[in-house]
Amino acid sequence: MSEEDFPPPVAEFVLDSMDDFVLKTKDTSMRFMHPSINQFMEFHSKINVGCGCNRKKRLARAEESYAKMVTEIVPNVDVEVAMTRLLQAYRIVFRHNGRELGYFGTPRDT
């Protein structure tokens, strides 16, 4: 493949929720880049499995796992390189429920 086969990187790519993260990474090997990613993906896959009476608990567990995952992967250079290549962006922002949890890449100009 030549460089022409890849789109030019965007300045910033925002993952607005844990569902957005799953959607962008589910068919990749990203889950194996760090144990916390794999753990989060497991919790997320079980949100709608089983009795509906415990769905809120499963959702809360997945949300906690996502927030923990972000704090654990942001300092990891290998994950940062893989994510920026996958999403073709110089900066990747992780958000959930309207709150920014962390980011890869260069800080925004203020």
N, C-alpha and C positions, 0 to 999 in steps of 0.2 A: 504494500500500500504506500502511496505517496502522500506527501503533506497535503496535497490538493483534495484527498479523500476525506479529510477531517475539517469540520467547520472551524472558523476562527474562534478562539476563546472569548467568552463574554466577561465583562468586568466583574459582575456579581451574579451568583445564582442563589436564590433563596428557597430553602426547604421549609415550607410554611407549617408543616405538622409532621408528626411521626408517621402518619399515613402517606404523606408525600415522600418521606425518606424511603419507606418500604416500596412504594411504587417505582421509584427511580433506581433502587438497588436490588430488587428481589431476583432478577434474572442474571445476576452477576456473582462473582466470587467474593464480593465485598464482605459478606457475613463471616468469612473465614479470616479476614484481616486482623480481627481483634476479638477476644472472647466476649466482651461486652456487647458487640454488635450481634453475635450469634445468640446470646442470651435474650437480648431485646427482640430479635426476630422470632424466637420461640414464643415469648410471651405474647407478642402481637398476633401470631398465627392462632392463638387459642382464645382470643377475645370473644369470638362468636361460636365457640364450641361448648357444648354442655348445657346445663340448666340456665335458663334466662335469669333466674333469681340471683345468680352469682356473677352476672355479666359486668355489673358496675365494679366489683372487686377485681375481676380480670382486667378491665380497662384501666383501673387505677394502677394495678401492678405493671402493666405495659407502659403507662405514662411515666411512672417512677423509673422504670428500667431505661426508657429513652433519655430522660434527663441525666441519669447516671452515665449512660453510654456516651453522651456528648461530652461530659466533663472528662471522661477517660480517653476518648479518641482525639480530642483537640490537640493535646501536646504530642501526639504520635505522628512523627514525620512520614512514616511509611503509609499510614492511612491517609494523611493529607495529600500526598502525591497521588495515590490511587483515586481518591475522590475528585481531585481537581482534574485529573485526566478523564475520568468517567463522565463528569458533568461539564467538561470543557469550560472552566471558569477560573479566574484568578483569585476569586474570593467566594467561599461557600458559607452561607449563614444558616444556622439551625434555629428554627423557631417552633414553638408549640403553644397553643392557646393564647396567641397574641404576644407572647414573651420571647425575647431573644435569649437562647440558651448558650450560644457560643458560636465561634466561626473559625474557619481555616483561611489563611491568606493574609493579605495586607490589610491594615486598618483603613477604614474610610477616612477620606479627607474631612476635617471638621472646620 
